[in-house]
Amino acid sequence: MSSPTGDPMDDPVERGDTAAPVESDQDWDAGILVPRTERGFRTQERLLEAASEIFVRDGFLDAKITDITALARMSSGSFYTYFDSKEAIFTAVIRKVNEGLYVAASVPTGSSRDPLERFELVTRAYVRAYQENAGLLAILEQVATISPRFREMRRNIRQIFRNRSEKGIRRLQNEGRVDPTLSPRCVAEAITSMVSNFCYVWLVLGEDYEEEEVIQTLTTLWASGIGLKQATDS
């Protein structure tokens, strides 16, 4: 597994690209057992689905392992076969959410090579994926303010998306499509913040916006923010 948090700014690259791990002192697999059988994977998946519901319903602090196992219709013993703590299963839940966001924010193979069209595809997919996972992403935001471990996790995840965006900006600079004096890293950070924070205010805090208005506005600001130029015929 490779989240919110998941941020959308990428190359944009073709779907199937995988996120390179960002250097971290944390062992994100600690306390999570990798099943050895198909049955084990299904059992672990049931626990993850149940945990997702409980975390959204009760928040991280008030969520109980007994409620997770009850919803999954499993014993507490089954839980500890796959996870050694509530922190471990929350880590697994958020990483799974982030993987979905990362895939959503990749351009399908065979799509237009025009950057503006790709920006719109990525933004639309990311917004919809965020909508589906807003409850869990909100919990991560909260937990990251009180837990050094999850604060580092959020930072680690964000760097994955920022680095992919930075790579794309450098490519567009090399093609003469983006102002070469801009710092790719700073621009990537700024655009990532714009999109992810907008989605948080809209979908978690509850500001009222129309989806299409959001997608078109964010796409336009993304393109104008990097000074995207139309391709010229050589």
N, C-alpha and C positions, 0 to 999 in steps of 0.2 A: 504494500500500500504506500501511497505517496504522502485543507483546507482551506476563515475565515478566518483566517477566512479565505476561502477561495476567491481570487481576484482574476478578472478576465483578460487582461491585456497580454496578448501573445504575438507571435511572429507576424500575422497569424499563420500558423503552420498547418500542414495537413493533419487531419484526424489520424490518430495512430502514433503520433509523436508522443514520447513519454517524458515525464518531468525528471530532469536530472536532480539527484538529491543535493540539498544545500547543506553545507557543513554545519554540524551542530554537536554540542556536547551531550545531547540527550539520546538515549536509546529508545526510539519510539516503539520498538517491538517488545520491550520489557513488559512482562506480565501477560502477554498475549500468546497463546499456543496456536501454532499452525496445524490444523487438522491433517491427519494422514489418510483419511478415507472420505469418500463422497458423502457418506452418512454424517461424518463429523463436520464437514463443511455445511451441510444442511442444518445441522443442530446449531452450529455457531451462527449461521445466518438468522435463524429464528430468534436467538438471543439478541442479536444486533437490531433486528426489527422491533422487538419488544422494548429494548433499551431506548431506541429512538423515540418511541411513543411516550415512555415514562419521563425521559429528560425534557421533552417539549411540554408535557403536562405539568410536571412538578418542579422543573429546574434542576440544576446539577446538585445543589446543596441538599435539597429535600428528597431527591430520588433515592429509592431504597432497592437494594439488590433483591430482596424478597418480592417486591412489586414487579420487578423485571422478570424474575423466574415464574411468578404466578401468571403474568400475562403470556409468557411463552409456554406455559403449561409444562414446566420442568422443575426439578428439584434444585435446591441450593447446591447440592453436590455437583450437578451437571454444570452449573455456572462456573464453579471453581476448576472444572476440568479444562475450561477454555480461557478464563480470565482470572487474574488473582486479586482484582479489586474493582471498585466502581470507576476509579481513574483509568484503569486499563481499558475497560469496555467503552468508556467515553472517548478515549483516544482512538479506538478502532472505529467507532461510529463517525467521528469527525473526519478521519482520514478517508473513509468510504464516501462521505459527502463531497469532500474535496476532489476525489478522483472523478466523480461525476461532473463537478463543475469544470475541471480541467479538460475533460473530454468535450463537454458542451462548448467550451470556449476555444475549440480547435475547428478550423475550417474543413468541411467535408472534402475528400479527395475529388478532384475534377471540377472544383468551383472556379469561378472567375478569378483571374490573377490581378484584377484591379483592386488596389488597396482599399478604396472607399467601400466597394461592395463587400469586401472581406470584413472590414470593420463592422459593417451593419450585420452581417451574418453572425459574427462572433458576439456582438452586443445583444442581439435578439436571443440567441441561444443561452447566453449567460444570464440574462434577465429572467428568462423562464425557468432556468435551473435554480436560480436564487429563490424565486417564488416558491418552488416546491420544497425548499430546505430552509426557509427563513426562520422557522422556529428553532432549529438546531444551531444555525449560525448566530442567532441572537444569544443563545446560551453560551456559546464559545466566547462571544464578546464580553459577557458578564464574568465568566470564569477567568478569562485572561487578565482581568483587573485585580484578581486576588491570588492567583496561583502563578508563581514563577515558571512552573513547568508548562502550563498552557499558554502563558504569555510567549514563551520561547517557541511553542508549537505554532502559534498564530504568526509570529515573525518568520519562522522557517517556511511556512506555507506561502506566505506573501512573497518571500524572496524568490520562490520557484516561478511564480507568475511574473514578477517584475523582471527577472533575468530573461525570461522568454520574450517579453515585450522589448527589453533593451536590445536583444539580438535582432528583432525585426526592425527597430528604429535605425540601428547601424546599417542594416542592409539597404533600407530606403535612402539613407544618407549617401551610401556608396553609389546608388543609382541616380543621385542628384535630385531625388524627390522630396527631401527634407533638408531644412536649414542645417548646414554642416557645423555651425557654431554652437548648436544646442548640445547639452550634455545628455547622451542617450539614457544614462542611469537616472538622472534627475527627472527627465521627461517621462520615463517609464513609471517612476514612482508617483509622479503627479497624476498621470492619467489613470493608473491603477487606483489611487485614492479617490479620484473623482467618481469613477464608476462604482466601486465597492461601497463607498460611503453614501452615495446617492441611493443605492439599492437598500442600504440599511435604514436610512431615514424614511424612505418610501414604504418598504415592505415590512419593516420591524416597528418603527416608531409610528407609522400609520398616516403619513402625509398622503394627500389625495392627488394622484396623477393618473392619466390614461397611459396604458402600456405603449401604444404606438408613439405617442408624444414623447415618452421617455426614450425609446429606442432611437428615434430620429434625432432628438436633441443631443443625446450622448454621442451618437455617431458623428454628428456635425462638429461638436466640440472636440472630439478626439482628433478628427482630421485637421481642423483649424489650429488646434493646440500644437501640433507638430509641424504646421506650415506645409501640409501636403500639397505638392504641385502636380498638375496634370502631366502625364507622360508626353514627351515630344517625339515626333517621328525623326529617326536618324537618317 
